[in-house]
Amino acid sequence: MTPTPTGRLFTTGGKNDLVLVRTFRAPIQDVWASLTEPERTARWYGPWEGEAGPGRTIKVKLLFEEQTPWYEMRIDACEPPRRLAISSLDEFGAWRMEAALSEHEGVTELRFTQHLDDKDGIGEVGPGWEYYLDMLVAARDGSPRPDFDDYYPAMRPYYQGL
């Protein structure tokens, strides 16, 4: 299977937001649980530990990255079941991400945003988020896990062109 890139780049006032959307035939509370409960995040991203809450830092085990490292993430905002904003800092720079959920007639939309300082690296970041969000879809519907090699480098030109 060759996945199709879906991300869009919005630039406003010199700020860049990479936005990807997924929809689920499920109540908002159930999708929220997939984003926030450690046993459910483990199915598509990695489990986390620590005391969650706005302003607090948790540790996430990145199960699908080389060497499965633990990674610290700060919870910037948590407004169940509608909005979760997290951030972290690593050798590649600052990562500021937000998940916004909305539900209409039993269908929940996830709008994932990564706030980018600049567009450098978007050719790697975009395919990575496509992969992880499709991992979330697969974890929720029981379909086979996607293969990262189907996303990168194939999607790189699309994202570099945004």
N, C-alpha and C positions, 0 to 999 in steps of 0.2 A: 504494500500500500504506500502510495506517495501522498502524504498529507499536504493540504493547501494552506499557505500562510494566511492568517486572518488579522494580524495586528495592524493597528493604525497609529500614526504619530500625529499628535496635536501639539502645536507650538503656539503659546500665548504669552505675550510679554517676555519673550526670551527664555521661557521655561518649556521643556519638552516632556510630554507625557506619552508613553507607549501604552496603548490600551488594547486588551484582548478580551473577547466576550465568549462565554459559553452559556448554554441554556440547558435546564434539567426539568424533566417532568417529575417534579417533587416539591413538597412544601418547603418554604424558606427555612424553617427550623432544621429540617433534615440536611439541607445543603450547608447551612451554618455549622452543623455538627461535623461535617466532612472537612471543614476548614479549621476547626478549633479543638476537637477532641483528639488527644494524642494517639489513641488506638486507631482512629480513622485517618489522621494525617499520615500515619505510618504506612498506609496502603498505597499512597501516591507520592509522598514527599519525604516524610520521615517523622518519627515520634519526637515529642518534645517533653522536657521536664522543667520543673520550677514552679514558682507561684505566679500565676498569670494575673494580669491586671494592668490598666493604663499606667505608664511610667515604670513598669517593672521589666526586667530582662529574664528571658527564658533561654534554655539551650535546646537546639534542634539538631538531631542527628540526620545528616543528609545521606539517606540510604542509597540513593541512586547516583552518587558522585564517587569518583575514585577515592579509595581509602575510607569512605563513609565517615567524614569528619563531623565532630560536634561543632556547632556554630551558634554564637550568641546573637539573639535578636531582641530588640527593645519593642515593647508594645506601646505604640504612640497613641492609639485610640482603639477602643473596643465598645461598640454600640450594638449589642445583640438584638436581633439577628440580621442587622443591616450593614454594618461597616466594621472592618478591621484594618488598622493601619500599623505597619511594623517597619522597623529600620535596622540596619546593621552597617558595620564598617569592616572592610577587609583590605587586603593588599591591592584590590582592583578599584577601591573607592567606596563611596557611600551607596547604599542600596535603600531606597525608600519606596515601599510598596503599599498598595491599598486594594482591598477587596470590598466591593459594594454589591449588595444583594437586593433584588426587588422581586416581588411575586405578583403574578396576575393569572387568575383562574387555574391555579395548580401548577403553573410553570414558573420556575425561578430562574432569573437571569443573574449571572455572575459577571460583573464588570471588573476585570483585574487591571490595575494601573501601576506601572513603574514610573516614578518621577525621575527623570534623567537629568543630571547636571549638564551633560552635553550629548551629542549623538555618537561620540566615539564608542566603539564596541557594540553598537546596536545590531551589527551583523551576527554577533554571537549571542547577545542577550535575547533577542526576539525568538530565534529558533529554540532556545532553552525554555522560555516560558510557554511556547506552543507545546513542546514536549510534556512539560509538567502539567499543564492544564488538560492535555489529552490523557495523561496518566490519571488525573482526577476523574475524568469521564469514564475511563476503563475501570477504575476502582469502584465507581458507583454502579455501573451497569453490568459488570462482570465480563466485559469483553477482554480480549487479549491485550496485554501491556504493549504499548508502542515501543519501537526500537529507535533510540536516539539517532542512529545512523541514517534514518529516513528523514530527519529534520535538519541535521547539520552535516555537511556544508550546503545541502540542497537549498535551504531557505535563506542562506546568507545574502545572495544578490538582491532578493526581494527587500530584506530589511535594510541593506545598505542604500537602496534606492529611495527609502522613505524620507 
